[in-house]
């Protein structure tokens, strides 16, 4: 790795660790490693641990499990499969739920 790349990475980490980052970034940092349930447009749901989000709103979940409703007559039955690390594009996301306390949920209301 070149010196300029190392310097850029160090500067990025320094900016993240300072208190000068935006309030939105601070709120997103509080979501790290929390369990999330994300619904997508085709009806599937993904349950996993929030790992990161990019500037476009794509979310990466780790330890993700996919749930798919298999029968409309028995909506409680769902197929599931373990996926591991996945990226969910912002354009496909229809819902997003975070497992956290009521106080945390109230403070996160301004994220959307």
TAWOZI-V854162 format. One record per residue. BURIAL is b if it has 9 or more other ideal C-beta (glycine too) atoms within 8 Angstrom, else e. Layout:
BURIAL + BURIAL
This chain:
e + e + e + e + e + b + e + e + e + e + e + e + e + e + b + e + e + e + e + e + e + e + e + e + b + b + b + b + e + b + b + b + e + b + b + b + b + b + b + b + e + e + e + b + b + b + b + b + b + b + b + e + e + e + e + e + e + b + b + b + b + b + e + b + b + b + b + b + b + e + e + e + e + e + e + e + e + e + e + e + e + e + b + e + e + b + e + b + e + b + e + b + b + e + e + b + e + b + e + e + e + e + e + b + b + e + b + b + e + e + e + e
